[in-house]
Amino acid sequence: ASVAEMVVADNNMSETVQIVAAKSTDLDGFKADMLVSELLDSALLGESCAFSHSDAIERLLVEDMVVPIEQRVIPHSAQIFGRLVQCSEMDNMHSVDNLRFAGGKGTPWRDKDSPQCSGGWPAIPVHWQRLQERCNAKFMSEEAPLLSFEFFHSGLSDQEVVSVATDITATETGTMSGLLLYWRLDLLSPEVDP
């Protein structure tokens, strides 16, 4: 919020634009013309993003403006995409075979069946371009759209954000290491920024 206040001041808008440094769910009795937020994380819709936006639109945005709500909410919309990938470094994130112990003693396994466990983190933040450079990581499929989301709707709960099932066809041979997820964010509505 302090950076936003400096930007507003630098543009001589302090008398027109008010920055509110608070969680929207903590505000009451307050109405705004526009909602600008940064609730995004590496998975796009974490941090109760859908609920927070929906709640703010329902309770805090002025309803009777000439400009429609979808043009007064930033960000406007987003899409999540996925691609099958092969990457030895990602494979190693699910394995303890490459761990070394001091003095060569010790074991990473809790019992005799543990080495067969292929568990691991369900989602790992990665820098894909760096992985491509370091370990010849490669795409094994074309980009597939997995989810589209519009931030300007009210009445949503986090449980109502639904992903879409889709087939992703491998276009390369190899061993799949995972599904790379990434997203595109549209800050403004197409009517405002075609």
C-alpha positions as CSV (number, residue, x, y, z in Angstrom):
1,A,0.0,0.0,0.0
2,S,2.9,2.4,0.7
3,V,4.1,2.0,-2.9
4,A,0.6,2.6,-4.2
5,E,0.4,5.8,-2.1
6,M,3.7,7.0,-3.6
7,V,2.5,6.3,-7.2
8,V,-0.8,8.2,-6.5
9,A,1.2,11.1,-5.0
10,D,3.7,11.2,-7.9
11,N,0.7,11.4,-10.3
12,N,-0.9,14.3,-8.3
13,M,-4.0,12.1,-7.6
14,S,-3.9,12.2,-3.7
15,E,-7.1,14.3,-3.6
16,T,-8.9,11.8,-5.9
17,V,-7.6,8.4,-5.1
18,Q,-7.6,6.9,-1.6
19,I,-5.5,3.8,-0.8
20,V,-6.8,1.6,1.9
21,A,-4.1,-0.6,3.5
22,A,-6.3,-3.4,4.9
23,K,-7.7,-6.8,4.2
24,S,-11.0,-6.3,2.4
25,T,-12.7,-8.8,4.7
26,D,-11.9,-6.5,7.6
27,L,-13.5,-3.4,6.1
28,D,-17.1,-2.4,6.8
29,G,-19.2,0.6,6.1
30,F,-16.8,1.6,3.3
31,K,-17.6,1.8,-0.5
32,A,-15.2,2.1,-3.4
33,D,-15.4,2.8,-7.1
34,M,-12.7,0.3,-8.0
35,L,-11.1,-2.8,-6.6
36,V,-7.4,-3.3,-7.3
37,S,-5.7,-6.2,-5.5
38,E,-2.7,-8.4,-5.4
39,L,-3.8,-11.6,-3.9
40,L,-2.1,-13.9,-6.3
41,D,0.4,-16.6,-5.5
42,S,2.4,-19.1,-7.6
43,A,-0.7,-21.2,-8.0
44,L,-2.8,-18.2,-9.0
45,L,-5.9,-18.8,-6.9
46,G,-4.4,-19.4,-3.5
47,E,-4.7,-17.2,-0.4
48,S,-8.5,-17.3,-0.6
49,C,-8.4,-15.1,-3.7
50,A,-11.8,-16.1,-5.2
51,F,-13.6,-15.5,-1.8
52,S,-11.8,-12.2,-1.1
53,H,-12.6,-10.8,-4.5
54,S,-16.2,-12.0,-4.4
55,D,-16.7,-10.6,-0.9
56,A,-15.1,-7.2,-1.8
57,I,-17.3,-6.8,-4.9
58,E,-20.5,-7.8,-3.0
59,R,-19.9,-5.6,0.0
60,L,-17.5,-2.8,-1.0
61,L,-18.0,-1.7,-4.6
62,V,-20.4,1.0,-5.5
63,E,-23.2,-0.6,-7.5
64,D,-24.8,2.3,-9.4
65,M,-21.9,3.6,-11.5
66,V,-22.0,4.0,-15.3
67,V,-18.9,1.9,-15.6
68,P,-19.7,-1.8,-15.2
69,I,-18.1,-3.9,-12.5
70,E,-16.0,-6.0,-14.9
71,Q,-14.2,-2.8,-15.9
72,R,-13.6,-1.7,-12.3
73,V,-11.9,-4.9,-10.9
74,I,-8.1,-5.4,-11.3
75,P,-7.0,-8.0,-12.1
76,H,-9.8,-8.8,-14.6
77,S,-9.3,-12.5,-15.6
78,A,-6.7,-15.2,-15.8
79,Q,-6.1,-18.6,-17.5
80,I,-4.1,-21.5,-16.2
81,F,-2.3,-23.7,-18.7
82,G,-0.4,-27.0,-18.4
83,R,2.2,-28.9,-20.3
84,L,3.7,-32.3,-19.7
85,V,7.4,-32.1,-19.1
86,Q,10.5,-34.3,-18.7
87,C,13.2,-33.0,-16.3
88,S,15.7,-35.1,-14.3
89,E,16.0,-32.4,-11.6
90,M,12.2,-32.5,-11.1
91,D,12.5,-36.3,-10.8
92,N,15.1,-35.9,-8.1
93,M,12.7,-33.8,-6.1
94,H,10.7,-37.0,-5.5
95,S,13.6,-39.2,-4.6
96,V,16.0,-39.5,-1.8
97,D,18.4,-41.8,-3.7
98,N,20.8,-39.0,-4.3
99,L,21.1,-37.9,-0.6
100,R,24.6,-38.3,1.0
101,F,25.0,-38.8,4.8
102,A,28.0,-37.6,6.9
103,G,30.5,-40.4,7.1
104,G,28.5,-42.5,4.7
105,K,26.3,-43.8,7.5
106,G,22.6,-43.6,7.9
107,T,19.6,-44.2,5.7
108,P,16.8,-42.0,4.5
109,W,14.2,-44.8,4.7
110,R,11.8,-45.1,7.6
111,D,11.1,-48.8,6.8
112,K,11.8,-51.5,4.1
113,D,8.8,-50.5,1.9
114,S,9.7,-46.7,1.8
115,P,12.0,-46.9,-1.3
116,Q,9.0,-47.8,-3.4
117,C,7.1,-44.7,-2.4
118,S,6.8,-42.3,-5.2
119,G,5.3,-39.5,-3.1
120,G,6.6,-36.0,-2.9
121,W,5.4,-32.5,-3.1
122,P,2.2,-32.2,-5.1
123,A,3.2,-28.8,-6.4
124,I,6.7,-27.5,-6.6
125,P,7.5,-23.9,-7.6
126,V,10.1,-24.0,-10.4
127,H,11.9,-21.7,-12.8
128,W,11.3,-23.6,-16.0
129,Q,13.8,-21.7,-18.1
130,R,16.6,-22.4,-15.6
131,L,15.7,-26.1,-15.6
132,Q,15.9,-26.2,-19.4
133,E,19.3,-24.7,-19.2
134,R,20.7,-26.9,-16.4
135,C,19.3,-30.3,-17.2
136,N,17.9,-30.4,-20.7
137,A,14.4,-30.3,-19.5
138,K,11.9,-30.5,-22.3
139,F,8.2,-30.1,-23.1
140,M,6.4,-33.4,-23.9
141,S,3.1,-31.9,-25.0
142,E,1.5,-28.8,-26.4
143,E,0.0,-26.1,-24.1
144,A,-3.4,-27.1,-22.8
145,P,-5.8,-24.6,-21.2
146,L,-6.9,-25.9,-17.8
147,L,-8.9,-23.2,-16.2
148,S,-10.3,-19.7,-17.0
149,F,-11.2,-17.4,-14.1
150,E,-12.8,-14.0,-14.0
151,F,-12.2,-12.0,-10.8
152,F,-15.2,-9.6,-11.1
153,H,-18.0,-12.0,-10.0
154,S,-19.6,-11.7,-6.6
155,G,-21.2,-14.5,-4.6
156,L,-18.3,-17.0,-5.1
157,S,-16.7,-19.2,-2.5
158,D,-13.3,-20.9,-2.8
159,Q,-15.1,-24.2,-3.2
160,E,-16.9,-22.9,-6.3
161,V,-13.7,-22.4,-8.3
162,V,-13.8,-25.5,-10.4
163,S,-11.0,-26.8,-12.7
164,V,-11.9,-28.3,-16.0
165,A,-10.9,-31.9,-16.9
166,T,-9.0,-32.1,-20.2
167,D,-6.9,-34.5,-22.1
168,I,-3.2,-33.6,-22.6
169,T,-1.6,-35.7,-25.4
170,A,2.1,-36.4,-25.3
171,T,3.8,-35.1,-28.5
172,E,7.3,-36.3,-27.5
173,T,8.7,-39.7,-26.3
174,G,10.4,-39.9,-22.9
175,T,9.5,-40.2,-19.3
176,M,7.0,-37.7,-17.9
177,S,8.4,-35.9,-14.8
178,G,5.4,-33.8,-14.1
179,L,2.8,-31.3,-15.3
180,L,4.1,-27.7,-15.6
181,L,1.4,-25.2,-14.6
182,Y,1.6,-21.6,-15.5
183,W,-0.8,-18.7,-15.9
184,R,-1.6,-15.6,-17.9
185,L,-3.2,-12.7,-16.1
186,D,-5.2,-10.0,-17.8
187,L,-5.2,-6.9,-15.6
188,L,-7.8,-5.0,-17.5
189,S,-11.0,-6.0,-19.3
190,P,-10.8,-6.2,-23.1
191,E,-13.2,-3.2,-23.3
192,V,-10.7,-1.1,-21.4
193,D,-7.5,-2.5,-23.0
194,P,-8.2,-4.3,-26.3
